[in-house]
Amino acid sequence: MELNELSTPVLWADIDVFEKNLATMSAAWPGTSLRPHVKAHKATRIAARQAEIGHTAFTCATPREVVGLAEAGLGSDILLANETVDPSRLKAMAAIDGTATVAVDSEATIDAAVAAGISAVLIDLRVGFRCGCAVEEAGPLADRARVGGLDVRGVMGYEGHAMGNLDKAERVRLAEGAMERLTRAHADVGGDIVSGGGTGTWDINTTVNELQAGSYILMDTAYTAQQQPFEQGLFVQGTVISVAPKYAVCDVGLKALGMDHGNPSMVQGEVRGCSDEHTVFVPHDGASVGDRVTLTPAHIDPTMAQHSTLVMVQGHNVVDTWPIDLRGW
Amino acid sequence: MELNELSTPVLWADIDVFEKNLATMSAAWPGTSLRPHVKAHKATRIAARQAEIGHTAFTCATPREVVGLAEAGLGSDILLANETVDPSRLKAMAAIDGTATVAVDSEATIDAAVAAGISAVLIDLRVGFRCGCAVEEAGPLADRARVGGLDVRGVMGYEGHAMGNLDKAERVRLAEGAMERLTRAHADVGGDIVSGGGTGTWDINTTVNELQAGSYILMDTAYTAQQQPFEQGLFVQGTVISVAPKYAVCDVGLKALGMDHGNPSMVQGEVRGCSDEHTVFVPHDGASVGDRVTLTPAHIDPTMAQHSTLVMVQGHNVVDTWPIDLRGW
């Protein structure tokens, strides 16, 4: 079957680009030195392919991702790189077939992990703009975790403020400042793991011994603007449903896209705006009702989360359909 | 069970506000003079309640909404207020237990409807910024549809450019201009139905004989800013997971929100930013890990589409959980 025969809107990935991106990252961060972030794709089939080439340890943002990965047989070493004090979800993660390590950054998160039977943690450092403790809190928190019976495997810190910067020198400066703090905390915490980084710092973060990159597999227009060697491989195909004298309308709307990084780009025209089920665009070379159009999402993570399936395409042909089965919480 | 006992993030609605909003709109637009738009909620249980008080005809934006409503026994008179040339989806709508009327605005959409066995259409007028034909095209398109055997039930036009305007006088001016064009087209097209309008023009659109409002049921911060009598009744409850000296972080991120109208608002603080699974905020009165927080989405439609369930709450108590079962296409 050809992609053009499918009903739209349809989320699809170029499998050759996907494989090339996997290989490029794997050459730089082989095996478990890469701990792929599944929040970028939320698909166990993609995770299974990452595991197949050696990346058998994963990073997650939600308990649902942790439990779902384990149910798919990929639970040998999963990190929840996020805090939670939810007893039922902590217990569900503690009960997976495999090992769930959770991030903690406070006495409350440590105590909740202990109470739920979690076995291992990383101390999460505030090196960016989000969660994490201060450097001077890391050692005492590690002590408290060990007293509680937890295996403190090391530290993590996500330099999120550096990640999207288009100026590489500035990315380096921000990442180095963040990683200097992570290194100081690691000296106090101990453990084997220093985890962090992402697609925006894959080539400049020299501190972590496992990289939490996720977006690199299929990219988006925000990351592609950084001139990374990873190629854009994720698209939403739509159909032109209405043509006005000065614009045309296709059936891909904001419910099929992640909009937090702005409007999608289009191959066939210039996007003027998106509403729930429509994108209005000015075609480069005219448009007719029924024409197929290709939209490039600005942000991969929330775009994937809007769809229940990802169609894998080679050339024009559909080679497989993978469920996006780790949605929700 | 109390709302505070549920795992977060959790989408919930205040059932008393919901009932009050239903009653306010129903008093102004009773029975089938209101054709509620289900794209705002995508939940058959909400649609069933609307039907129970007399609104038995519905507006949809996607074929999935049409087919799903009919499967729930609500198919007696459904309008797809949108264009499609997808043969399989048109055939699925033609086959529902009930009547599907589809919007058409071109020869191609009419021909596709005829070919798929659709029985009834509305001629969609370009009175806003999206789909629709020009006024002078409406009559000839109606003729073509009738030659093809379609029941041309009338016209529709969505004055979307007026809908979000905060200045009521300007909303009136824009809506009147749009409805003047719809009225001229109706004279050429014939049929009983003049359909259009929405929550932003419910009290100023005096042209349509059926109003396509949807958001009024639970509202959002964008519409609430218009000082409408409908109250905000849709929220996402989250849990504080990390506290820094100058801010706190909760577990409601942009994957749990519609972000196209901007950041959510918060009862307990000022929102600084959202990422995939986090909102960073400055608390009004401090925050502790484990605290529950309440976020108000900026846009109801895409927020509903991010969740699989809606928890109905009265006071602090969970009274029901309704599936959001019309997602996708």
Contacts between the chains, C-beta under 8 A, distances in Angstrom:
chain1	res1	chain2	res2	distance
A	7	B	86	5.3
A	7	B	88	6.2
A	7	B	89	6.0
A	7	B	329	6.9
A	8	B	86	7.2
A	8	B	329	7.7
A	9	B	329	6.2
A	39	B	276	5.7
A	39	B	277	7.1
A	61	B	276	6.0
A	61	B	277	4.7
A	62	B	277	6.1
A	82	B	241	7.4
A	82	B	251	7.8
A	82	B	277	6.4
A	82	B	278	8.0
A	83	B	241	4.0
A	83	B	242	5.3
A	83	B	249	7.9
A	83	B	289	7.7
A	84	B	239	7.9
A	84	B	241	6.2
A	84	B	251	7.0
A	85	B	239	6.8
A	85	B	241	6.8
A	85	B	289	6.0
A	85	B	290	5.1
A	86	B	7	5.3
A	86	B	8	7.2
A	86	B	239	7.0
A	88	B	7	6.2
A	89	B	7	6.0
A	105	B	242	5.5
A	106	B	242	6.7
A	106	B	243	7.0
A	106	B	289	5.3
A	108	B	288	7.5
A	108	B	289	3.9
A	108	B	290	6.0
A	109	B	241	7.3
A	109	B	242	7.8
A	109	B	289	6.5
A	126	B	244	6.0
A	129	B	273	7.5
A	129	B	280	6.6
A	130	B	242	7.3
A	130	B	249	5.7
A	130	B	275	6.8
A	130	B	278	5.6
A	130	B	280	6.4
A	131	B	241	6.6
A	131	B	242	3.9
A	131	B	249	5.3
A	131	B	278	7.2
A	132	B	242	7.0
A	132	B	244	7.9
A	160	B	275	7.2
A	239	B	84	7.9
A	239	B	85	6.8
A	239	B	86	7.0
A	241	B	82	7.4
A	241	B	83	4.1
A	241	B	84	6.2
A	241	B	85	6.7
A	241	B	109	7.3
A	241	B	131	6.6
A	242	B	83	5.3
A	242	B	105	5.5
A	242	B	106	6.7
A	242	B	109	7.8
A	242	B	130	7.3
A	242	B	131	3.9
A	242	B	132	7.0
A	243	B	106	7.1
A	244	B	126	6.0
A	244	B	132	7.9
A	249	B	83	7.9
A	249	B	130	5.7
A	249	B	131	5.3
A	251	B	82	7.9
A	251	B	84	7.0
A	254	B	258	7.6
A	254	B	260	4.9
A	254	B	302	5.8
A	255	B	301	7.4
A	255	B	302	5.5
A	255	B	305	4.9
A	256	B	329	7.8
A	258	B	254	7.6
A	258	B	259	8.0
A	259	B	258	8.0
A	259	B	259	5.3
A	259	B	260	4.5
A	259	B	302	7.8
A	260	B	254	4.9
A	260	B	259	4.5
A	260	B	274	6.9
A	273	B	129	7.5
A	274	B	260	6.9
A	275	B	130	6.8
A	275	B	160	7.1
A	276	B	39	5.7
A	276	B	61	6.0
A	276	B	301	5.1
A	276	B	302	6.7
A	277	B	39	7.1
A	277	B	61	4.7
A	277	B	62	6.1
A	277	B	82	6.3
A	278	B	82	8.0
A	278	B	130	5.6
A	278	B	131	7.2
A	280	B	129	6.6
A	280	B	130	6.3
A	288	B	108	7.5
A	289	B	83	7.7
A	289	B	85	6.0
A	289	B	106	5.3
A	289	B	108	3.9
A	289	B	109	6.5
A	290	B	85	5.1
A	290	B	108	6.0
A	301	B	255	7.4
A	301	B	276	5.1
A	302	B	254	5.8
A	302	B	255	5.5
A	302	B	259	7.8
A	302	B	276	6.7
A	305	B	255	4.8
A	305	B	306	7.4
A	306	B	305	7.4
A	306	B	306	7.7
A	307	B	328	8.0
A	308	B	328	6.2
A	328	B	308	6.1
A	329	B	7	6.9
A	329	B	8	7.7
A	329	B	9	6.2
A	329	B	256	7.9
